[in-house]
Structure formats: C-alpha cells, structure tokens
C-alpha cells in the first residue's frame, strides 16, 4: 500500500481514468480492511480505501474530532491530486464524509453513508471502557457485539474483533470522543450532492431512524435498507451493499454498465 500525507491507502484502478474516483473511509477503531473485497475492488471504478491516522498501517496517532479527521483526509486528497471525489463512509467514516461534503462541497460530488447519523452519541460504557487499558478488551467486545446482527457468522465476528484489538486503546477512545462530539443535525440542508444512505435492518448502533433523519433533510438523498444487516452491514451483506452502491454510482457518474433505476 502507498503512503501520502502520512496516510496509507489501498487503491484499485480501472483501465479508464475518466470516472470520478471513490474514496472509502472506515469507522471507529477500524481499518480499510473493514471494507470487503467486493467493495474495495468494485468493478468499473477507481477505488481508494484509507487507513485513517493511527489506524492500520498509517503512522501517527488518531484524532479526537471529526473536524481533525476531515483536515487530514483533505491533506491526503491534495497529496494524491484528487480534486473531485465520491466519498463513502461507515459510521465514524460517515461523519467524516458528511463533514467533507459540508466543508468542501466543490470536491465532494456524491455521498454514500453506511451506518451513519447526523449525530453520533457514544454510550458512556463504551467511553469508560475504552479509556481504560485494563478494560479495553471489554470495550472491543461490547462494540463488536452491538455491531453485528445476531445472524452474523461467528467467524466474521471473530475476525472483526481480532482486527479491532490491534488498534491501541488511545485510538479507539479518541475515535469514540470524535463521534460523541459530532453533530451536524442543523446543517444537513446545506448538502446538495446526490447521497445514498444505507442502513442494516438490524442496526442497533445507528438504527433506521438515524438513516431516515438524514434522508429527510439532505435534498438529494435516497435510502436503501439491507434486510438482515447490522451496523457492520458491508461486512455482513457485501453483495447486497455492492449492488446498491453500483446502481447509485452508475447514476452519479454516468457509468452505463451500472446505470439502472434504484
């Protein structure tokens, strides 16, 4: 994986270079690997999947505000010379995507929000446990238990847990602090780009009412509910998420191979 502006990233390039690139932003305590291969290698598009600062293979430390993460992502865009993008974000990554659309509207031509919300209050138990080195594994277990639907394969849940444990307690705590302080409920009407909001039917962390709130207030937004999916909907239902993303991207980019009605 290459490095730019102290951010490691995975890149999947298609043969043609005329399409708007897609940038994938992971959630709290995660890495780019939380985007499954079906999405990281979405056919017909140039895809960039980042490890946020302090996560995965990116050096440095995590941030404690969504605004700070937005600044780092913007610096990365400048470093790799991406002027106009479609940005997809999961959970905390969705908050970063929303902030990017608000602060850099000329650069963000489309939004894909998964397990996202205009406000992301964090349960006090998550904050307390993640702040304590001794209780860190408890915090990870709580987060993973809430993140997946009851039907999720046990091996998938185990792998996600193992990957999250690799993050330091300071990074996860900082991410939770960033989420807890995030609130753009009064600014959603400022967003004018086409937006796709994806919600797992069984998401307990950012349930359907969060997604509906976004769709009701973003001017050009549409909602897709994924049956049987939890908060980690893209891991649990990669094919279903890929399909709705492809249809949306086909309409936004004019890619005829995927341009069908939603």
VENUR-V275149 format. One record per helix or strand of 2 or more residues. SS is the DSSP state (alpha for helix, beta for strand). FROM is the first residue (numbers start at 1). LEN is the number of residues. Records with the same first field share a line. If there is no record, write none. Layout:
SS: FROM-LEN + FROM-LEN
This chain:
beta: 2-3 + 7-6 + 21-5 + 47-4 + 85-6 + 108-7 + 194-7 + 221-6
alpha: 32-3 + 37-4 + 66-14 + 92-12 + 124-7 + 133-15 + 154-12 + 169-12 + 188-3 + 208-10 + 233-4 + 238-16 + 256-3
